[in-house]
């Protein structure tokens, strides 16, 4: 897949900061910069989302990966697998998120979170009262609300990236274990990024 929207020129300071922090400028930032106000608002909101702490960061990373696998956003899978490395999550477990239903490595809570992420991503959403109650009982109201909004934001990012033709940039190349392909995906499989 090739980019469907050209990359825009970033301000030199922003480009330098991203290169210093990440080693590369994320393509979603370069594409969104075609509309600088939108790009800046997206960066601000993304930064705020990153400060939320009512829900476990690892659960949110797995949830974002589940959304990305379902939508087919290899960029999101790539960067979140790398994020899992930086959060010291179990990479063997993180590598199985795209095929979590077939894997036996996840706890019941993690399975509920992954099911919730997929249910929210379905069109129309298929979240059940039982699943919501299970998560509410395990996480509490603040964490469940945070997780829900986080998954909504993950859908926003994954769907925008996919529509723009943005694919993996190789962030996960630093990870030791290859990311599994999504099993049984009716659409295009999201290939291994590592």
URNOR-V127443 format. One record per residue. OMEGA is omega as a letter, one per 40 degrees, with the letter a starting at -180 (none if undefined). D_LAST is the distance of its C-alpha to the last C-alpha in Angstrom with 1 decimal. Layout:
omega:d_last
OMEGA:D_LAST
OMEGA:D_LAST
This chain:
omega:d_last
i:17.6
i:19.4
i:20.7
i:23.9
a:25.3
i:25.5
i:24.2
i:27.1
i:28.2
i:27.6
a:30.3
a:29.8
i:29.8
i:27.1
a:24.9
i:25.5
a:24.9
i:21.4
i:20.5
a:21.9
a:20.2
a:16.7
i:16.6
i:16.5
i:18.6
a:16.9
i:17.9
i:19.4
a:21.8
i:22.8
a:23.5
a:25.4
i:27.4
i:29.4
a:31.3
i:31.5
i:33.3
a:30.8
i:27.9
i:29.7
i:30.6
i:27.0
i:25.9
a:28.9
i:28.2
i:24.5
i:25.8
i:28.4
a:26.0
i:24.1
a:27.4
a:28.3
i:28.5
i:30.4
a:27.4
a:24.8
i:21.8
i:19.4
i:21.1
i:20.7
i:16.9
i:16.6
i:19.2
i:17.4
i:14.2
i:16.7
a:18.4
i:15.4
a:14.5
a:18.2
a:18.7
a:15.7
a:14.5
i:10.8
a:11.7
i:12.9
a:10.1
a:7.8
i:10.7
i:11.9
i:9.0
i:9.5
i:13.1
i:13.0
a:12.2
i:15.1
a:17.3
i:16.9
i:16.2
a:15.4
i:11.6
i:12.6
i:14.5
a:12.2
a:9.6
a:12.8
a:14.0
i:13.4
a:15.7
a:17.7
a:21.0
a:20.3
i:18.9
a:21.5
a:19.8
i:20.9
i:24.3
i:26.9
i:26.6
i:22.8
i:23.4
i:26.2
i:24.0
i:21.3
i:24.3
i:25.9
i:22.9
a:22.9
i:26.7
a:26.9
i:24.5
i:26.6
e:29.3
i:31.8
a:30.4
i:31.1
i:31.4
i:34.1
a:36.7
i:35.7
i:32.1
i:33.3
i:35.9
i:33.5
i:31.3
i:34.4
a:35.8
a:32.7
a:31.7
a:35.0
a:35.9
a:34.4
i:30.9
i:31.0
i:32.1
i:29.4
a:26.7
i:28.2
i:28.3
i:24.8
i:23.6
i:25.9
i:24.3
i:20.8
i:22.3
a:23.9
a:20.7
a:18.6
i:21.6
a:22.4
a:19.0
i:18.9
i:22.5
i:22.0
a:19.2
a:16.6
a:13.0
i:9.6
i:10.3
i:7.1
a:8.3
i:5.4
i:4.8
a:7.8
a:6.8
a:8.0
a:7.4
i:4.9
a:6.1
i:9.2
i:10.9
a:14.1
i:17.0
i:20.2
i:19.4
i:22.4
i:20.7
i:17.7
i:14.7
a:11.7
i:9.1
a:5.7
a:3.8
none:0.0
